[in-house]
């Protein structure tokens, strides 16, 4: 988790989303071998479907309850359609 490729640092907003997913136990049912795949696809999904989240996360208000709810909803929406590498 949060493993960054050389010369490809992860955006702060993406780190927040991944850490949120981990600390709120959204990864508990994801196989350890699928975590990096899940992380990459989650970020891609959120960037595509919820592009406003990055600005809100980086905003001056921090992680408000409303923003926490938006991030949780986005992760839950992604998880409902996620297929792990072993399921493909």
Secondary structure, 3 states (H helix, E strand, C coil): CCCCECCECCCHHHHHHHHHHHHCCCCCCCCHHHHHHHHHHHHHHHHHHCCHHHHHHHCCCCCCHHHHHHHHHHHHHHHHHCCCCCCC
